[in-house]
Amino acid sequence: MIMRPVLLATLAALGWAFSAPLAAQVMPEPDAKEVAKTPLRDLNIDARDIPEVLQAAVRDPYRTDGFAKCDALVSAIAELDMVLGADYDIAQDDGEKRISEGRVGQSVVGSFIPFRGLVREASGAAEADRNLRAAYTAGMVRRSFLKGWGLGRGCAYPARPKN
């Protein structure tokens, strides 16, 4: 019966949607185009590229050379903000819980692939997703480090946390 995997995938996505931080998302929310690409991503045919600013964060998240002036920190933080979205110190949260329609859609579409987890591992898609998530995490670590570096150097916001 095909309804059972769809229901389980939907419930899993709903649980993830409610547990994700609402104010500042680490990974962008999938739109209809991303949902449609789910089978291609599962087969590692259409992998997502990791932005260069995140690749640099993976290589050395605690690099300080080139940050003698606060303006350089502002530029570096702005580059990360463009990819990561708002940081926790400025993100707005209206307090409402939302169901991520894109993630639910991805789960439903992905549930039609038999043995999806094995397919994703064999194709390299799971490893690519792990690398992408690690890059986003490194970007958040980098941004936090740079704001701390700016705080220590006496820089004004946005080269330091807002609060």
Secondary structure as UniProt FT lines:
FT   HELIX           3..19
FT   HELIX           32..36
FT   HELIX           38..42
FT   TURN            43..44
FT   HELIX           52..59
FT   TURN            61..62
FT   TURN            65..66
FT   HELIX           70..84
FT   TURN            88..90
FT   HELIX           101..110
FT   TURN            111..112
FT   TURN            114..115
FT   HELIX           116..123
FT   HELIX           125..152
FT   TURN            153..154
FT   TURN            157..158
//
